[in-house]
Amino acid sequence: MFKNHKKLWIIVLIVVVLGVGGALSQQNKDKDKKPITDAQGQVEAGNTNSNTNTTQAAGGAGTAAAKPAKVKETITEQVLFDVDGVKVTAKEYIDDSIWGEGIKLLVENNSDKDMRVGCNALIVNNYMISDLFSCTVAAGKKANDNLYLSSSDLKAAGIDTVGQIEIYFYLSEASTYVNSKNLDVVTVKTSEFANMDTTPNDAGKELLNQDGVRIVGKFVDENSFWGASILLFIENKTGNKIVVHCDDLSINGFMVTGYFSSTLYDQKMAIDNITLLSTQLEENGITSVDEVELKFEISDAETYKTIFKTDPIKFSTK
């Protein structure tokens, strides 16, 4: 028992230290974020999410507007699905000081097999969001578990108040890792649904607007976890579920590999990164991401067929 408590305190201590370190280094990290421009150095104005902080110029100095207090969302208890003897009920909306916001779920396995419940996709306020959920329950047993919403994804999308959560669950036998059954979307509306803000967080340089797909380059972060990253806003109005890739990527004239694949359901948005590894940047002597050229490839997520591929797209951070 003592060993388990000791491990728990070690984990908590690590999380606290990382949180403090992150807060202290945030100002330096922000200096490494370079806005994306065109060849003339112009940043195209887009919509700015009304949930994000704004600044007002006064005598040449910017003053941050006061941010309203965080609204505590609630939900009504509801059965999300009852399929093949497995029943999942949304019990309450939670906001954990360490793991963030999410939904407390009751998973009941009334079948004669050990079962696993997980997520294929999670959508919050029409934004694709990473989930932290997988629950295995033995035959005839129950489990309380939490489906957490990625706090970093919520922040990137400018979501301060969660109004609607769409969940695409899958159900499989615990002994296999193959999705045996993909379930239809279930929707959870919070107490703040009527106040939900779905304004696109699309300020930046528009890189693509074709056949229902819109991509905006927001900024380049030269101090990301893996090395550097290019932050994109993506919007899908094609009528289909799509996957967005990039190809033939060069930085300052040097070919590099951009690690990027973003899946979007129809009428949904995403904030996603093209990751650039520090090893590749160092091998090519790249100390600053200044000139970028790439092609985007849009594919159907169900058939994997290419819908279209763009000509080379160039942009700058100068």
C-alpha contacts under 8 A as a table, 3 or more apart, distances in Angstrom:
res1	aa1	res2	aa2	distance
1	M	4	N	5.28
1	M	5	H	6.46
2	F	5	H	5.20
2	F	6	K	6.11
3	K	6	K	5.00
3	K	7	K	6.24
4	N	7	K	5.19
4	N	8	L	6.29
5	H	8	L	5.03
5	H	9	W	6.29
6	K	9	W	5.26
6	K	10	I	6.29
7	K	10	I	5.08
7	K	11	I	6.31
8	L	11	I	5.18
8	L	12	V	6.28
9	W	12	V	5.02
9	W	13	L	6.01
10	I	13	L	5.08
10	I	14	I	6.22
11	I	14	I	5.18
11	I	15	V	6.30
12	V	15	V	5.13
12	V	16	V	6.21
13	L	16	V	5.13
13	L	17	V	6.11
14	I	17	V	5.17
14	I	18	L	6.08
15	V	18	L	5.18
15	V	19	G	6.08
15	V	98	I	7.58
16	V	19	G	5.01
16	V	20	V	6.20
17	V	20	V	5.20
17	V	21	G	6.02
18	L	21	G	5.03
18	L	22	G	5.90
19	G	22	G	5.07
19	G	23	A	6.24
20	V	23	A	5.15
20	V	24	L	6.28
21	G	24	L	5.18
21	G	25	S	6.18
22	G	25	S	5.22
22	G	26	Q	5.89
23	A	26	Q	5.27
23	A	27	Q	7.97
24	L	27	Q	7.10
25	S	28	N	5.36
25	S	29	K	6.23
26	Q	29	K	4.97
26	Q	30	D	6.14
27	Q	30	D	5.24
27	Q	31	K	6.71
28	N	31	K	5.30
28	N	32	D	7.02
29	K	32	D	5.31
29	K	33	K	7.01
29	K	223	N	6.25
30	D	33	K	5.34
31	K	34	K	7.70
32	D	220	V	7.92
32	D	221	D	5.74
32	D	222	E	5.27
32	D	223	N	6.07
33	K	219	F	6.16
33	K	220	V	5.45
33	K	221	D	4.38
33	K	222	E	6.35
33	K	223	N	7.83
34	K	219	F	5.29
34	K	220	V	5.09
34	K	221	D	6.46
34	K	222	E	7.92
34	K	317	T	5.88
35	P	43	V	7.42
35	P	204	G	7.32
35	P	218	K	6.16
35	P	219	F	4.17
35	P	220	V	6.38
35	P	317	T	5.78
36	I	43	V	6.63
36	I	204	G	6.61
36	I	205	K	6.03
36	I	217	G	5.99
36	I	218	K	5.87
36	I	219	F	4.99
36	I	220	V	6.85
36	I	315	F	6.81
36	I	316	S	5.77
36	I	317	T	4.75
36	I	318	K	7.86
37	T	40	Q	7.42
37	T	41	G	5.04
37	T	42	Q	5.16
37	T	43	V	4.75
37	T	44	E	7.42
37	T	204	G	7.71
37	T	205	K	5.89
37	T	315	F	6.09
37	T	316	S	5.22
37	T	317	T	5.61
37	T	318	K	7.11
38	D	41	G	5.29
38	D	42	Q	5.62
38	D	43	V	6.89
38	D	205	K	7.21
38	D	314	K	7.74
38	D	315	F	5.17
38	D	316	S	5.74
39	A	42	Q	7.56
39	A	315	F	6.41
39	A	316	S	6.20
41	G	316	S	7.33
41	G	317	T	7.54
41	G	318	K	6.13
43	V	204	G	6.03
43	V	205	K	5.67
44	E	203	A	7.26
44	E	204	G	5.47
44	E	205	K	4.89
44	E	206	E	6.98
45	A	203	A	5.54
45	A	204	G	6.00
45	A	205	K	7.41
46	G	201	N	7.84
46	G	202	D	5.32
46	G	203	A	3.92
46	G	204	G	6.11
47	N	199	T	7.11
47	N	200	P	6.13
47	N	201	N	6.07
47	N	202	D	5.48
47	N	203	A	5.48
48	T	52	T	7.57
48	T	199	T	7.32
48	T	200	P	6.95
48	T	201	N	5.25
48	T	202	D	6.48
48	T	203	A	5.86
49	N	52	T	5.71
49	N	158	G	6.11
49	N	197	D	7.77
49	N	198	T	7.93
49	N	199	T	5.47
49	N	200	P	6.32
49	N	201	N	5.09
50	S	53	N	7.76
50	S	197	D	7.50
50	S	199	T	7.32
51	N	158	G	6.13
51	N	159	I	6.58
51	N	160	D	6.07
51	N	197	D	7.53
52	T	158	G	5.82
52	T	160	D	7.84
53	N	64	A	6.74
53	N	65	A	6.39
53	N	66	A	7.81
53	N	67	K	6.63
54	T	64	A	6.04
54	T	65	A	5.82
55	T	62	G	5.60
55	T	63	T	5.37
55	T	64	A	4.73
55	T	65	A	5.97
56	Q	62	G	5.42
56	Q	63	T	5.49
56	Q	64	A	6.83
56	Q	65	A	7.29
57	A	60	G	5.68
57	A	61	A	5.49
57	A	62	G	4.67
57	A	63	T	6.64
58	A	61	A	5.31
58	A	62	G	6.32
58	A	63	T	7.33
70	K	160	D	7.35
70	K	161	T	7.51
71	V	161	T	6.74
73	E	93	Y	6.74
73	E	161	T	7.55
73	E	162	V	7.10
73	E	163	G	7.95
73	E	190	T	5.99
73	E	191	S	5.63
73	E	192	E	6.22
74	T	92	E	6.73
74	T	93	Y	5.30
74	T	190	T	5.51
74	T	191	S	5.30
74	T	192	E	7.92
75	I	91	K	7.87
75	I	92	E	5.77
75	I	93	Y	5.82
75	I	188	V	7.59
75	I	189	K	6.75
75	I	190	T	4.80
75	I	191	S	6.05
76	T	91	K	7.44
76	T	92	E	7.02
76	T	190	T	7.69
77	E	89	T	7.12
77	E	90	A	5.51
77	E	91	K	4.80
77	E	92	E	6.37
78	Q	89	T	5.63
78	Q	90	A	5.36
78	Q	91	K	6.93
79	V	82	D	7.44
79	V	87	K	7.40
79	V	88	V	6.00
79	V	89	T	4.21
79	V	90	A	6.21
80	L	87	K	7.68
80	L	88	V	5.60
80	L	89	T	5.45
80	L	90	A	6.55
80	L	186	V	6.20
80	L	187	T	7.99
81	F	86	V	7.85
81	F	87	K	5.70
81	F	88	V	5.57
81	F	89	T	7.32
81	F	186	V	7.83
82	D	85	G	6.60
82	D	86	V	5.53
82	D	87	K	4.14
82	D	88	V	6.51
83	V	86	V	5.30
83	V	87	K	6.45
84	D	111	S	6.95
85	G	109	N	6.06
85	G	110	N	4.81
85	G	111	S	4.74
86	V	107	V	7.21
86	V	108	E	5.68
86	V	109	N	4.61
86	V	110	N	5.93
86	V	111	S	6.69
86	V	115	M	7.97
87	K	107	V	5.89
87	K	108	E	5.10
87	K	109	N	6.58
87	K	110	N	7.88
88	V	105	L	6.59
88	V	106	L	5.64
88	V	107	V	4.63
88	V	108	E	6.37
89	T	105	L	5.57
89	T	106	L	5.13
89	T	107	V	6.66
90	A	103	I	6.57
90	A	104	K	6.09
90	A	105	L	4.75
90	A	106	L	6.59
91	K	103	I	7.25
91	K	104	K	5.49
91	K	105	L	5.65
91	K	106	L	6.80
92	E	103	I	5.88
92	E	104	K	5.40
92	E	105	L	7.64
93	Y	101	E	7.53
93	Y	102	G	5.99
93	Y	103	I	4.69
93	Y	104	K	6.31
94	I	100	G	7.98
94	I	101	E	5.55
94	I	102	G	5.30
94	I	103	I	5.71
94	I	104	K	6.60
95	D	99	W	7.84
95	D	100	G	5.30
95	D	101	E	4.12
95	D	102	G	6.40
96	D	99	W	5.36
96	D	100	G	4.74
96	D	101	E	6.05
97	S	100	G	5.94
99	W	148	Y	7.16
100	G	148	Y	6.75
100	G	149	L	7.03
100	G	150	S	7.44
100	G	151	S	6.09
101	E	148	Y	5.81
101	E	149	L	5.76
101	E	150	S	7.91
101	E	151	S	7.27
102	G	146	N	6.64
102	G	147	L	5.38
102	G	148	Y	4.12
102	G	149	L	5.32
103	I	146	N	5.68
103	I	147	L	5.24
103	I	148	Y	6.55
104	K	144	N	7.15
104	K	145	D	5.98
104	K	146	N	4.50
104	K	147	L	6.44
105	L	144	N	5.78
105	L	145	D	5.31
105	L	146	N	5.72
105	L	147	L	7.12
106	L	142	K	7.21
106	L	143	A	5.91
106	L	144	N	4.71
106	L	145	D	6.51
107	V	137	V	7.53
107	V	142	K	5.60
107	V	143	A	5.18
107	V	144	N	6.27
107	V	145	D	7.49
108	E	137	V	7.61
108	E	140	G	7.64
108	E	141	K	6.28
108	E	142	K	4.41
108	E	143	A	6.57
109	N	114	D	7.74
109	N	115	M	7.11
109	N	137	V	6.34
109	N	138	A	6.91
109	N	139	A	5.76
109	N	140	G	5.36
109	N	141	K	5.54
109	N	142	K	6.03
110	N	139	A	6.42
110	N	140	G	4.81
110	N	141	K	7.04
111	S	114	D	7.77
111	S	139	A	5.71
111	S	140	G	6.26
112	D	139	A	5.03
112	D	140	G	6.71
113	K	138	A	6.88
113	K	139	A	4.86
113	K	173	E	6.93
114	D	136	T	7.21
114	D	137	V	5.83
114	D	138	A	4.23
114	D	139	A	4.71
114	D	173	E	6.04
114	D	174	A	5.36
114	D	175	S	7.47
115	M	136	T	5.68
115	M	137	V	5.51
115	M	138	A	6.40
115	M	139	A	7.15
115	M	171	L	7.22
115	M	172	S	5.85
115	M	173	E	4.48
115	M	174	A	4.62
116	R	134	S	7.06
116	R	135	C	5.56
116	R	136	T	4.25
116	R	137	V	6.38
116	R	171	L	5.93
116	R	172	S	5.29
116	R	173	E	5.82
116	R	174	A	4.99
117	V	134	S	5.82
117	V	135	C	5.24
117	V	136	T	6.42
117	V	169	F	6.94
117	V	170	Y	5.91
117	V	171	L	4.91
117	V	172	S	6.69
118	G	133	F	5.95
118	G	134	S	4.47
118	G	135	C	6.43
118	G	169	F	5.65
118	G	170	Y	5.38
118	G	171	L	6.69
119	C	122	L	6.99
119	C	131	D	7.25
119	C	133	F	6.67
119	C	134	S	7.18
119	C	167	I	6.98
119	C	168	Y	5.74
119	C	169	F	4.47
119	C	170	Y	5.80
120	N	167	I	7.89
120	N	168	Y	5.39
120	N	169	F	5.82
120	N	170	Y	6.36
120	N	182	N	7.85
121	A	128	M	7.46
121	A	129	I	7.71
121	A	130	S	7.63
121	A	131	D	7.57
121	A	167	I	6.09
121	A	168	Y	5.11
121	A	169	F	7.36
122	L	128	M	6.08
122	L	129	I	5.52
122	L	130	S	6.52
122	L	131	D	6.25
122	L	165	I	7.18
122	L	166	E	5.83
122	L	167	I	4.83
122	L	168	Y	6.41
123	I	126	N	5.71
123	I	127	Y	5.26
123	I	128	M	4.55
123	I	129	I	5.52
123	I	165	I	5.70
123	I	166	E	4.94
123	I	167	I	6.52
124	V	127	Y	5.15
124	V	128	M	6.53
124	V	129	I	6.45
124	V	162	V	6.83
124	V	163	G	7.57
124	V	164	Q	5.74
124	V	165	I	4.66
124	V	166	E	6.44
125	N	159	I	7.77
125	N	162	V	6.59
125	N	163	G	6.17
125	N	164	Q	5.32
125	N	165	I	6.67
125	N	196	M	6.89
125	N	197	D	7.21
125	N	198	T	5.96
126	N	164	Q	7.91
126	N	198	T	6.81
126	N	267	Q	7.62
126	N	268	K	5.11
126	N	269	M	6.14
127	Y	157	A	7.18
127	Y	268	K	5.82
127	Y	269	M	4.70
127	Y	270	A	5.24
127	Y	271	I	7.82
128	M	264	L	6.75
128	M	268	K	6.93
128	M	269	M	6.18
128	M	270	A	5.16
128	M	271	I	7.83
129	I	149	L	6.93
129	I	150	S	6.54
129	I	153	D	5.86
129	I	154	L	7.19
129	I	270	A	7.55
130	S	149	L	6.61
130	S	150	S	5.51
130	S	153	D	6.88
131	D	147	L	6.93
131	D	148	Y	5.98
131	D	149	L	5.38
131	D	150	S	6.03
132	L	147	L	6.02
132	L	148	Y	5.26
132	L	149	L	6.78
132	L	150	S	7.24
133	F	146	N	6.97
133	F	147	L	5.04
133	F	148	Y	6.74
135	C	145	D	7.04
136	T	174	A	6.44
137	V	141	K	6.26
137	V	142	K	6.45
137	V	143	A	6.54
138	A	141	K	5.48
138	A	142	K	7.76
149	L	153	D	7.95
149	L	154	L	7.54
150	S	153	D	5.27
150	S	154	L	6.32
151	S	154	L	5.07
151	S	155	K	6.14
152	S	155	K	5.11
152	S	156	A	6.12
153	D	156	A	5.06
153	D	157	A	6.18
153	D	271	I	7.37
154	L	157	A	5.24
154	L	158	G	6.20
154	L	159	I	5.07
154	L	160	D	7.27
155	K	158	G	5.00
155	K	159	I	5.87
155	K	160	D	7.25
156	A	159	I	7.66
156	A	271	I	6.45
157	A	201	N	6.16
157	A	270	A	7.42
157	A	271	I	6.08
158	G	201	N	6.63
159	I	162	V	6.74
159	I	197	D	7.84
161	T	192	E	7.18
161	T	196	M	6.90
161	T	197	D	7.90
162	V	165	I	7.59
162	V	190	T	7.01
162	V	192	E	6.82
162	V	193	F	7.49
162	V	196	M	6.79
163	G	189	K	5.88
163	G	190	T	5.12
163	G	191	S	7.03
163	G	192	E	4.92
163	G	193	F	3.94
163	G	194	A	7.29
163	G	195	N	7.05
163	G	196	M	4.87
163	G	197	D	7.98
164	Q	187	T	7.02
164	Q	188	V	5.81
164	Q	189	K	4.56
164	Q	190	T	6.12
164	Q	193	F	6.07
164	Q	196	M	7.55
165	I	187	T	5.73
165	I	188	V	5.10
165	I	189	K	6.40
166	E	185	V	6.36
166	E	186	V	5.72
166	E	187	T	4.51
166	E	188	V	6.40
167	I	185	V	5.50
167	I	186	V	5.36
167	I	187	T	6.42
168	Y	182	N	7.47
168	Y	183	L	6.25
168	Y	184	D	6.20
168	Y	185	V	4.72
168	Y	186	V	6.65
169	F	182	N	6.36
169	F	183	L	5.45
169	F	184	D	7.37
169	F	185	V	7.23
170	Y	179	N	6.34
170	Y	180	S	7.53
170	Y	181	K	5.68
170	Y	182	N	4.45
170	Y	183	L	5.60
171	L	179	N	6.45
171	L	180	S	6.19
171	L	181	K	5.25
171	L	182	N	6.51
171	L	183	L	7.46
172	S	176	T	7.21
172	S	177	Y	7.42
172	S	178	V	6.84
172	S	179	N	5.42
172	S	180	S	4.83
172	S	181	K	6.39
173	E	176	T	5.77
173	E	177	Y	7.77
173	E	180	S	7.34
174	A	177	Y	7.24
179	N	182	N	6.78
189	K	192	E	7.77
189	K	193	F	5.82
190	T	193	F	5.41
191	S	194	A	7.72
192	E	195	N	5.26
192	E	196	M	6.22
193	F	196	M	5.10
200	P	269	M	7.79
201	N	233	F	7.25
202	D	216	V	6.38
202	D	218	K	7.44
202	D	233	F	5.84
203	A	216	V	7.57
203	A	218	K	6.48
204	G	216	V	5.98
204	G	217	G	5.59
204	G	218	K	4.48
204	G	219	F	7.41
205	K	216	V	5.38
205	K	217	G	5.07
205	K	218	K	6.42
206	E	209	N	7.47
206	E	214	R	7.69
206	E	215	I	6.11
206	E	216	V	4.21
206	E	217	G	6.18
207	L	214	R	7.73
207	L	215	I	5.58
207	L	216	V	5.34
207	L	217	G	6.33
207	L	313	I	7.06
208	L	213	V	7.20
208	L	214	R	5.29
208	L	215	I	4.97
208	L	216	V	6.93
209	N	212	G	7.02
209	N	213	V	5.67
209	N	214	R	4.32
209	N	215	I	6.57
210	Q	213	V	5.34
210	Q	214	R	6.54
211	D	238	T	6.53
212	G	235	E	7.94
212	G	236	N	6.02
212	G	237	K	4.47
212	G	238	T	4.51
213	V	234	I	7.39
213	V	235	E	5.85
213	V	236	N	5.02
213	V	237	K	6.12
213	V	238	T	6.55
214	R	234	I	5.73
214	R	235	E	5.12
214	R	236	N	6.77
215	I	232	L	6.64
215	I	233	F	5.63
215	I	234	I	4.59
215	I	235	E	6.54
216	V	232	L	5.60
216	V	233	F	4.99
216	V	234	I	6.54
217	G	230	I	7.39
217	G	231	L	6.25
217	G	232	L	4.76
217	G	233	F	6.52
218	K	230	I	7.65
218	K	231	L	5.53
218	K	232	L	5.62
218	K	233	F	6.94
219	F	230	I	6.08
219	F	231	L	5.50
219	F	232	L	7.62
219	F	317	T	7.77
220	V	228	A	7.19
220	V	229	S	5.71
220	V	230	I	4.50
220	V	231	L	6.15
220	V	289	V	7.50
220	V	317	T	7.42
221	D	224	S	5.93
221	D	228	A	5.51
221	D	229	S	5.22
221	D	230	I	6.37
221	D	231	L	7.53
222	E	227	G	6.59
222	E	228	A	4.37
222	E	229	S	6.59
222	E	288	S	7.43
222	E	289	V	7.33
223	N	227	G	6.08
223	N	228	A	5.71
224	S	227	G	5.26
224	S	228	A	5.00
224	S	229	S	6.24
225	F	228	A	7.43
226	W	275	T	7.13
226	W	276	L	6.96
226	W	277	L	5.41
226	W	278	S	6.20
227	G	275	T	7.57
227	G	276	L	5.92
227	G	277	L	4.94
227	G	278	S	4.09
227	G	279	T	7.81
227	G	281	L	7.97
228	A	275	T	6.20
228	A	276	L	5.05
228	A	277	L	6.60
228	A	278	S	6.79
229	S	273	N	5.88
229	S	274	I	5.36
229	S	275	T	4.52
229	S	276	L	5.56
230	I	273	N	5.36
230	I	274	I	4.98
230	I	275	T	6.69
231	L	271	I	7.04
231	L	272	D	5.86
231	L	273	N	4.60
231	L	274	I	6.61
232	L	271	I	5.67
232	L	272	D	5.37
232	L	273	N	6.04
232	L	274	I	7.79
233	F	269	M	7.37
233	F	270	A	5.90
233	F	271	I	4.72
233	F	272	D	6.65
234	I	269	M	5.57
234	I	270	A	5.18
234	I	271	I	6.37
234	I	272	D	7.65
235	E	264	L	7.88
235	E	267	Q	7.26
235	E	268	K	6.09
235	E	269	M	4.43
235	E	270	A	6.58
236	N	239	G	7.87
236	N	242	I	7.63
236	N	264	L	6.50
236	N	265	Y	7.05
236	N	266	D	5.58
236	N	267	Q	5.32
236	N	268	K	5.64
236	N	269	M	6.32
237	K	240	N	7.76
237	K	266	D	5.76
237	K	267	Q	4.90
237	K	268	K	7.44
238	T	241	K	7.86
238	T	266	D	6.41
238	T	267	Q	7.61
239	G	266	D	5.33
239	G	267	Q	7.30
240	N	265	Y	6.76
240	N	266	D	5.21
240	N	300	D	7.03
240	N	301	A	7.99
241	K	263	T	7.36
241	K	264	L	5.79
241	K	265	Y	4.34
241	K	266	D	5.28
241	K	300	D	6.27
241	K	301	A	5.47
241	K	302	E	7.21
242	I	263	T	5.75
242	I	264	L	5.44
242	I	265	Y	6.48
242	I	266	D	7.62
242	I	298	I	6.73
242	I	299	S	5.59
242	I	300	D	4.71
242	I	301	A	4.67
242	I	302	E	7.91
243	V	261	S	6.67
243	V	262	S	5.48
243	V	263	T	4.37
243	V	264	L	6.35
243	V	298	I	5.88
243	V	299	S	5.21
243	V	300	D	6.32
243	V	301	A	5.49
244	V	261	S	5.68
244	V	262	S	5.13
244	V	263	T	6.44
244	V	296	F	6.95
244	V	297	E	5.90
244	V	298	I	4.82
244	V	299	S	6.53
245	H	260	F	5.98
245	H	261	S	4.96
245	H	262	S	6.83
245	H	296	F	5.78
245	H	297	E	5.14
245	H	298	I	6.50
246	C	249	L	7.17
246	C	258	G	7.02
246	C	260	F	6.61
246	C	261	S	7.65
246	C	294	L	6.64
246	C	295	K	5.58
246	C	296	F	4.47
246	C	297	E	5.88
247	D	258	G	7.50
247	D	294	L	5.99
247	D	295	K	5.14
247	D	296	F	6.26
247	D	297	E	7.23
248	D	255	M	7.14
248	D	256	V	7.98
248	D	257	T	7.99
248	D	293	E	7.70
248	D	294	L	5.35
248	D	295	K	6.05
249	L	255	M	5.89
249	L	256	V	5.90
249	L	257	T	6.48
249	L	258	G	6.43
249	L	292	V	7.31
249	L	293	E	5.67
249	L	294	L	4.31
249	L	295	K	6.99
250	S	253	G	5.51
250	S	254	F	5.01
250	S	255	M	4.17
250	S	256	V	5.57
250	S	292	V	5.82
250	S	293	E	5.29
250	S	294	L	6.48
251	I	254	F	5.21
251	I	255	M	6.48
251	I	256	V	6.90
251	I	286	I	7.90
251	I	289	V	6.39
251	I	290	D	7.25
251	I	291	E	5.73
251	I	292	V	4.86
251	I	293	E	6.78
252	N	286	I	7.55
252	N	289	V	6.80
252	N	290	D	6.13
252	N	291	E	4.74
252	N	292	V	6.32
253	G	291	E	7.35
253	G	292	V	7.73
254	F	284	N	6.87
256	V	276	L	7.76
256	V	280	Q	6.63
256	V	281	L	7.81
257	T	276	L	6.93
257	T	280	Q	7.94
258	G	274	I	5.73
258	G	275	T	5.63
258	G	276	L	5.54
259	Y	274	I	5.62
259	Y	275	T	4.98
259	Y	276	L	6.71
260	F	273	N	6.68
260	F	274	I	4.86
260	F	275	T	6.49
262	S	270	A	7.97
262	S	272	D	6.95
263	T	301	A	7.31
264	L	268	K	6.22
264	L	269	M	6.83
264	L	270	A	7.12
265	Y	268	K	5.61
276	L	280	Q	7.46
276	L	281	L	7.43
277	L	280	Q	5.53
277	L	281	L	6.54
278	S	281	L	5.06
278	S	282	E	6.06
279	T	282	E	5.17
279	T	283	E	6.11
280	Q	283	E	5.05
280	Q	284	N	6.39
281	L	284	N	5.36
281	L	285	G	6.20
281	L	286	I	4.95
281	L	287	T	7.14
282	E	285	G	4.92
282	E	286	I	5.81
282	E	287	T	7.26
283	E	286	I	7.69
286	I	289	V	6.96
289	V	292	V	7.47
289	V	317	T	7.22
290	D	316	S	5.58
290	D	317	T	5.08
290	D	318	K	6.06
291	E	314	K	7.46
291	E	315	F	6.17
291	E	316	S	4.65
291	E	317	T	6.68
291	E	318	K	7.97
292	V	314	K	5.72
292	V	315	F	5.42
292	V	316	S	6.06
293	E	312	P	6.35
293	E	313	I	5.45
293	E	314	K	4.41
293	E	315	F	6.55
294	L	312	P	5.38
294	L	313	I	5.40
294	L	314	K	6.78
295	K	309	K	6.97
295	K	310	T	5.44
295	K	311	D	5.96
295	K	312	P	4.93
295	K	313	I	6.03
296	F	309	K	5.79
296	F	310	T	5.45
296	F	311	D	7.98
297	E	306	T	7.10
297	E	307	I	7.76
297	E	308	F	6.10
297	E	309	K	4.35
297	E	310	T	6.51
298	I	306	T	5.96
298	I	307	I	5.49
298	I	308	F	5.51
298	I	309	K	6.24
299	S	304	Y	5.72
299	S	305	K	5.46
299	S	306	T	4.21
299	S	307	I	5.07
299	S	308	F	7.16
300	D	303	T	5.59
300	D	304	Y	5.04
300	D	305	K	5.48
300	D	306	T	6.40
300	D	307	I	6.46
301	A	304	Y	5.41
301	A	305	K	7.93
306	T	309	K	7.41
310	T	313	I	7.66
